[in-house]
Amino acid sequence: SSRIQILDASEASGLEFECGLVVGLSDENWPPRPTLSPLVPFVLQRAHGVPGSSPASAREAREHLTTSLFQIAPDVVATYSGRLAPLAERFVKREFVETEIWTGPLPQQAYLKASLERLEDGQGPILPPSETVRGGAGLLKAQSLCPFKAFAEYRLAAQAPEEACFGFDARERGGFLHKAVEGIWARRGSHNTLRATAPEDLRSLIQSAVADAVRESQTGFLHRLVTRAEQQRLERILWDWLQVERSRKQAFTVETVEHETHFEAPGLRLRLRVDRIDRLENGNVVLIDYKSGPQTRNKLKGVRPKEPQLLVYAASSADQVDGIFFAEMKPNEVRAVGVSREKQFESRSVDVKKHEWSSFLEESRAEVYRLAGQFVNGYAVVDPLAGVCNYCASKPLCRVKEAGGQREEEEC
């Protein structure tokens, strides 16, 4: 065996050497903390005198370890930084020894430098025709936000489990909103009917629709309280939104609510559910998507839009689309956000394109099909848009922070 042994201090106890060097005997490092089994109750360990299970036995174990450490050789040299550990004081004779400082090359400088090859692995396997992918417009949204995010979530099924929530979670509250809106338009199916409805009748209609959507499924007092609070929140939001609807510039008829359709691209077929389709008097349609979070019209524009769902709906529509809108349903801040050919809503958050509308739709359609083609071809590079990583569960897979690919948050 080797004449030189490099050991942990706890492993050297009971061994004999010709000489010894102990490093790291500062009060920060010595003595080491006793290791107790977490599987055996501490009361049981103390009852059987396990070293370190009580303050007295821990002190005795530390003293025994220190004593045995200085008995491994006739001559033991100890080094430390800062202050010497109190337990080692009685074993150490302080001497200043002039040591020669090595001025030669460091060990790492003795190795030959190797040329490293950097490999950007951003290409996954092509989606086979036999593989069925579920996800709807959310798949293309993920591809736009970050190609690797779409690959991880929809090809590798690497999705985080849903977190528990006190009361109603975001999905439940969104479902309540959609169901309540569906109930309202089932009884008031057009712009003219809505405008002709008296305010008191409209409030009664909203209350009835919300009560049908948010039912008390449990009998507990706390659940009833949360349910009533959610009903009141929805009633206020829907009242404000219907005032926005009443002031629309063009008459419409609500043709479908929660309409199921499909988006098809080469190698990909997605099932869609459009929140709402309105038919205008000119025969064209307007697409509306309900959102509870803040939206901007820029999320519908350019390369890799942040919210491409409406663009996917427009690309899959068999009718001529005259407008795409988010219905931003936030308490005390209800508004329409989007893009249209002609003015539909009295809102500064709407971009009226007029003669540029056709080119906007063509460019948007091309971008949607480009994203679909990327997904089918396995394009999975780690390239997140600003702010996407803050809410992404795939970071342990892509390690975007280590790669330096995480962008700073930008105003959209």
C-alpha positions in Angstrom: 0.0 0.0 0.0 1.0 3.6 -0.3 3.3 5.1 2.3 1.2 8.2 2.3 -2.5 8.0 3.4 -5.0 10.9 2.9 -7.9 10.3 5.3 -10.8 12.1 6.8 -10.1 13.0 10.4 -12.8 10.6 11.7 -11.2 7.7 9.7 -7.7 8.2 11.2 -8.8 7.4 14.8 -7.0 4.2 16.0 -4.3 4.1 13.2 -0.6 4.5 13.7 1.8 6.5 11.4 5.4 7.7 11.6 4.2 11.3 11.4 1.0 13.1 10.7 -0.4 16.3 9.3 -3.8 17.5 10.4 -5.3 20.4 8.4 -8.4 22.5 9.1 -8.4 22.6 12.9 -10.0 26.0 13.1 -12.9 26.6 15.5 -15.2 26.7 12.4 -14.4 23.2 11.3 -13.5 21.2 14.4 -14.9 19.2 16.0 -17.2 17.7 13.3 -20.9 17.3 14.2 -22.0 13.9 15.3 -24.0 12.0 12.7 -27.2 10.4 14.2 -29.6 8.2 12.3 -32.8 9.9 11.5 -34.6 6.6 11.4 -34.1 5.8 15.1 -36.0 8.0 17.6 -33.6 10.2 19.6 -35.2 9.1 22.9 -34.2 5.5 22.0 -30.7 6.5 21.0 -30.2 8.4 24.3 -31.5 5.4 26.3 -28.9 3.2 24.8 -26.0 5.7 25.0 -25.5 6.3 21.3 -22.5 8.8 21.0 -23.7 12.3 20.3 -27.4 11.6 21.3 -27.1 13.8 24.4 -25.1 16.9 25.2 -22.9 15.0 27.6 -22.2 12.1 25.2 -21.6 14.5 22.3 -19.0 16.4 24.3 -17.4 13.1 25.4 -17.3 11.9 21.7 -15.7 15.2 20.5 -13.0 15.0 23.2 -12.3 11.3 22.4 -12.1 12.0 18.7 -9.6 14.9 19.3 -7.5 12.9 21.6 -7.3 9.9 19.3 -6.4 12.2 16.4 -3.3 13.5 18.1 -2.2 9.9 19.0 -1.9 8.7 15.4 1.9 9.5 15.3 4.7 10.6 17.6 4.9 13.9 15.7 1.7 15.5 14.5 1.6 18.9 12.8 -1.7 20.8 12.9 -2.7 23.7 10.7 -5.6 26.1 10.9 -6.9 29.4 9.7 -8.4 32.1 12.0 -8.7 30.6 15.5 -7.6 27.2 16.7 -10.4 24.9 17.9 -10.5 25.1 21.7 -10.5 21.2 22.0 -7.1 21.1 20.2 -5.5 23.8 22.4 -4.0 21.4 25.0 -2.4 19.2 22.3 -0.8 22.0 20.2 2.5 23.7 20.9 2.5 26.8 18.9 5.6 27.3 16.7 6.2 29.6 13.8 7.9 27.7 11.0 9.3 29.5 8.0 7.9 27.6 5.0 9.1 27.8 1.5 6.4 29.1 -0.8 6.1 27.2 -4.1 6.7 29.5 -7.1 6.6 27.0 -9.8 3.7 26.1 -12.1 0.4 25.1 -10.5 -0.8 21.5 -11.0 -3.5 22.4 -13.5 -0.9 24.2 -15.5 1.0 20.9 -16.0 -1.9 19.4 -18.1 -2.0 19.8 -21.8 -4.9 22.0 -23.0 -7.5 20.1 -24.9 -9.6 21.6 -27.7 -13.2 21.4 -26.7 -16.1 21.0 -29.2 -19.3 22.9 -28.4 -22.4 21.1 -29.4 -25.8 22.9 -29.6 -28.3 20.0 -29.3 -31.5 21.8 -30.2 -32.9 19.2 -32.6 -35.2 16.4 -31.5 -36.7 13.6 -33.5 -39.3 14.4 -36.1 -42.9 13.8 -35.0 -43.9 10.4 -36.4 -47.3 10.2 -38.1 -48.3 7.5 -35.7 -47.8 9.7 -32.6 -50.9 11.5 -31.4 -50.2 14.9 -29.7 -52.8 16.5 -27.5 -52.7 20.2 -26.5 -54.7 22.3 -28.8 -53.6 25.9 -29.4 -51.5 25.7 -26.2 -49.0 23.5 -28.0 -48.3 26.2 -30.6 -48.2 28.8 -27.8 -45.5 26.8 -26.0 -43.6 26.5 -29.3 -43.7 30.2 -29.7 -42.7 30.9 -26.1 -39.7 28.5 -26.2 -39.3 25.6 -28.6 -37.8 23.4 -25.9 -40.7 24.0 -23.6 -43.1 22.7 -26.3 -40.8 19.6 -26.9 -40.5 18.9 -23.2 -44.2 19.3 -22.4 -45.9 17.8 -25.4 -43.3 15.3 -26.7 -41.7 14.2 -23.5 -44.8 14.7 -21.3 -42.7 16.6 -18.8 -45.4 18.6 -17.2 -45.4 19.6 -13.5 -48.3 18.4 -11.3 -50.9 20.9 -10.4 -50.4 22.7 -7.1 -53.1 22.5 -4.4 -55.1 25.7 -3.9 -57.2 27.1 -1.1 -60.6 27.7 -2.5 -61.0 27.8 -6.3 -58.0 27.5 -8.5 -57.4 29.4 -11.8 -58.8 26.6 -13.9 -62.0 26.4 -11.9 -62.6 30.1 -11.9 -62.0 30.2 -15.7 -64.6 27.5 -16.1 -67.1 29.4 -14.0 -66.6 32.5 -16.2 -67.0 30.6 -19.5 -70.1 28.8 -18.2 -71.7 32.0 -17.0 -71.1 33.8 -20.3 -72.5 30.9 -22.2 -75.6 31.1 -20.1 -76.1 34.8 -20.7 -75.7 34.6 -24.5 -78.0 31.6 -24.6 -80.8 34.0 -23.5 -79.4 37.2 -25.1 -78.0 36.0 -28.3 -77.5 39.3 -30.2 -76.3 42.9 -29.8 -79.7 44.3 -30.4 -81.3 42.1 -27.7 -78.6 43.1 -25.3 -79.1 46.8 -25.9 -82.9 46.4 -25.5 -82.6 44.7 -22.1 -83.4 46.9 -19.1 -80.6 47.3 -16.5 -82.6 45.5 -13.7 -83.4 42.6 -16.1 -79.7 42.4 -17.1 -78.6 42.2 -13.5 -81.1 39.4 -12.8 -79.9 37.6 -15.9 -76.3 37.9 -14.7 -77.1 36.6 -11.2 -79.0 33.7 -12.6 -76.2 32.7 -15.0 -73.6 33.0 -12.3 -75.6 31.0 -9.8 -75.9 28.2 -12.4 -72.2 28.3 -13.1 -70.9 28.5 -9.5 -73.0 26.0 -7.5 -72.4 25.0 -3.9 -71.1 21.5 -4.2 -70.2 21.2 -0.5 -72.1 22.1 2.6 -69.3 23.5 4.7 -69.6 27.1 6.0 -66.2 28.0 4.6 -67.0 26.6 1.1 -70.3 28.5 1.1 -68.4 31.7 1.9 -65.8 31.2 -0.8 -68.6 30.3 -3.3 -70.5 33.4 -2.6 -67.4 35.6 -2.9 -66.7 34.0 -6.3 -70.3 34.7 -7.4 -70.1 38.3 -6.4 -66.8 38.7 -8.2 -68.2 37.2 -11.4 -71.3 39.3 -11.2 -69.3 42.5 -11.1 -67.0 41.5 -13.9 -69.8 40.3 -16.2 -71.8 43.5 -15.6 -68.8 45.6 -16.6 -68.1 43.5 -19.6 -71.7 43.6 -20.9 -71.5 47.4 -20.8 -68.5 47.1 -23.1 -70.5 44.8 -25.3 -73.5 47.1 -25.5 -71.2 49.9 -26.8 -69.8 47.9 -29.7 -69.7 49.8 -33.0 -71.2 47.1 -35.2 -74.2 44.9 -34.6 -73.5 41.2 -34.1 -75.1 37.9 -33.3 -73.4 35.4 -31.0 -73.1 32.4 -33.3 -71.3 29.8 -31.1 -69.9 29.6 -27.6 -67.2 27.0 -26.8 -67.0 26.0 -30.4 -65.0 22.9 -31.2 -63.0 22.8 -34.4 -59.6 21.6 -35.6 -56.4 23.1 -36.9 -54.5 21.0 -39.4 -51.0 21.5 -40.7 -48.7 18.9 -42.4 -48.0 16.2 -39.8 -50.1 17.8 -37.1 -53.8 18.0 -36.2 -54.9 19.9 -33.1 -58.3 20.0 -31.5 -59.4 23.6 -30.7 -62.1 25.1 -28.5 -62.9 28.7 -29.5 -64.5 30.7 -26.6 -66.8 32.7 -28.8 -67.6 33.5 -32.5 -69.7 36.5 -33.4 -71.4 36.9 -36.8 -71.4 40.5 -38.1 -74.1 41.9 -40.4 -71.6 41.8 -43.3 -71.4 38.0 -42.9 -67.9 37.9 -41.5 -67.0 36.8 -38.0 -65.2 38.1 -34.9 -63.3 35.8 -32.6 -63.2 36.4 -28.9 -61.1 34.7 -26.2 -61.7 35.3 -22.5 -58.7 36.0 -20.4 -58.5 36.8 -16.6 -54.9 38.1 -16.8 -53.5 41.3 -18.4 -53.2 41.3 -22.2 -51.7 43.6 -24.8 -52.3 43.6 -28.6 -48.6 43.2 -29.1 -49.0 39.6 -27.9 -50.8 38.9 -31.2 -48.2 40.5 -33.5 -44.8 39.7 -35.0 -42.6 36.6 -35.0 -43.2 34.2 -32.1 -46.3 36.0 -30.6 -46.8 35.4 -26.9 -50.5 34.6 -27.2 -51.1 33.0 -30.6 -54.3 31.2 -29.8 -56.5 33.7 -31.6 -54.2 33.5 -34.6 -54.6 29.7 -34.6 -58.4 30.1 -34.4 -58.3 32.6 -37.3 -56.1 30.3 -39.4 -58.5 27.4 -38.9 -61.6 29.4 -39.6 -63.6 28.7 -42.7 -65.2 32.1 -42.5 -63.7 35.5 -43.3 -62.4 36.9 -39.9 -62.8 40.6 -39.3 -61.4 40.8 -35.8 -59.6 38.9 -33.0 -60.0 40.1 -29.4 -59.1 39.2 -25.9 -61.9 39.9 -23.4 -59.7 41.0 -20.5 -61.9 40.1 -17.5 -60.1 41.6 -14.6 -62.0 43.1 -11.6 -62.5 46.9 -12.1 -60.5 46.7 -15.4 -62.6 45.0 -18.1 -61.7 45.8 -21.7 -61.3 44.5 -25.2 -57.8 44.0 -26.5 -57.0 43.0 -30.0 -56.8 43.7 -33.7 -59.6 44.2 -36.3 -60.3 45.4 -39.8 -62.9 48.0 -38.7 -63.6 49.5 -35.3 -65.6 47.1 -33.2 -64.9 48.2 -29.6 -64.5 51.7 -28.0 -61.1 50.8 -26.6 -57.6 52.3 -27.0 -56.3 48.7 -26.7 -57.6 47.8 -30.1 -55.6 48.2 -33.3 -57.7 48.9 -36.4 -55.8 47.8 -39.4 -58.3 48.8 -42.2 -56.5 48.2 -45.6 -53.6 46.4 -43.8 -55.9 43.8 -42.3 -55.6 41.2 -45.0 -51.8 41.3 -45.0 -51.9 41.0 -41.2 -54.0 37.8 -41.4 -51.7 36.4 -44.1 -48.6 37.1 -42.0 -50.2 35.6 -38.9 -51.3 32.5 -40.7 -47.8 32.0 -42.1 -46.4 32.4 -38.6 -48.8 29.8 -37.1 -47.9 27.3 -39.8 -44.2 28.0 -39.3 -44.5 27.2 -35.6 -46.4 24.0 -36.4 -43.7 23.0 -38.8 -41.0 23.6 -36.2 -42.8 21.4 -33.7 -43.4 18.6 -36.3 -39.7 18.7 -37.4 -38.5 18.4 -33.8 -37.1 21.9 -33.5 -36.4 22.1 -29.7 -33.7 24.7 -29.1 -33.6 26.4 -25.7 -34.7 30.0 -26.7 -37.2 31.4 -24.3 -38.9 34.8 -24.8 -38.6 37.4 -22.0 -40.3 36.3 -18.8 -41.2 32.8 -19.9 -38.8 31.1 -17.6 -40.4 32.6 -14.5 -43.4 30.3 -14.8 -41.8 27.3 -16.7 -41.5 23.9 -15.1 -39.0 22.6 -17.7 -36.0 24.6 -16.3 -34.5 21.5 -14.6 -34.3 19.8 -18.0 -33.0 22.7 -20.2 -30.8 24.3 -17.5 -31.4 27.7 -19.1 -29.6 29.6 -16.4 -26.4 27.6 -16.7 -26.5 28.1 -20.5 -27.0 31.8 -20.2 -30.1 31.8 -22.4 -32.6 33.4 -20.1 -33.6 36.8 -21.4 -34.3 39.8 -19.2 -38.0 40.8 -18.9 -39.1 43.3 -21.5 -42.2 45.4 -21.8 -44.6 43.9 -24.4 
